[in-house]
């Protein structure tokens, strides 16, 4: 949580200040499929659309840090304990690093 401008006082505890959320993580749905194969392998596939936003205090709205992307994960587990994990991102992963994001993180570190 980021303190709202003008609410910081050296006499105030962090829980007494007016605060705004710093990050907003959006996952609108999750798809999980699990299959047992005749060979003794348990396969679990997970899909989730993922977006991450931060609150830009100067503009007073959320801006994207990680733009919408589909993340796919797969775990194959054998009966005798060995497993293989994979994470796949098929599209371009857009990460937006801005001065405003840096300032928000710096403000957060200063106040906590």
ChimeraX attribute file (.defattr): number of C-alpha atoms within 10 A of each C-alpha:
attribute: neighborCount
match mode: 1-to-1
recipient: residues
	/A:1	16
	/A:2	21
	/A:3	22
	/A:4	13
	/A:5	11
	/A:6	8
	/A:7	11
	/A:8	16
	/A:9	11
	/A:10	7
	/A:11	7
	/A:12	10
	/A:13	11
	/A:14	16
	/A:15	9
	/A:16	12
	/A:17	16
	/A:18	14
	/A:19	15
	/A:20	14
	/A:21	12
	/A:22	18
	/A:23	17
	/A:24	15
	/A:25	13
	/A:26	13
	/A:27	13
	/A:28	9
	/A:29	9
	/A:30	11
	/A:31	10
	/A:32	12
	/A:33	10
	/A:34	13
	/A:35	11
	/A:36	13
	/A:37	10
	/A:38	7
	/A:39	8
	/A:40	11
	/A:41	18
	/A:42	16
	/A:43	18
	/A:44	16
	/A:45	17
	/A:46	15
	/A:47	17
	/A:48	17
	/A:49	15
	/A:50	17
	/A:51	17
	/A:52	18
	/A:53	19
	/A:54	20
	/A:55	22
	/A:56	17
	/A:57	18
	/A:58	8
	/A:59	9
	/A:60	9
	/A:61	10
	/A:62	16
	/A:63	19
	/A:64	20
	/A:65	20
	/A:66	17
	/A:67	16
	/A:68	18
	/A:69	17
	/A:70	17
	/A:71	17
	/A:72	17
	/A:73	15
	/A:74	18
	/A:75	17
	/A:76	17
	/A:77	17
	/A:78	16
	/A:79	10
	/A:80	8
	/A:81	7
	/A:82	9
	/A:83	13
	/A:84	10
	/A:85	12
	/A:86	10
	/A:87	13
	/A:88	11
	/A:89	11
	/A:90	10
	/A:91	10
	/A:92	10
	/A:93	13
	/A:94	12
	/A:95	12
	/A:96	12
	/A:97	11
	/A:98	11
	/A:99	8
	/A:100	16
	/A:101	20
	/A:102	11
	/A:103	13
	/A:104	21
	/A:105	14
	/A:106	11
	/A:107	13
	/A:108	14
	/A:109	10
	/A:110	8
	/A:111	14
	/A:112	10
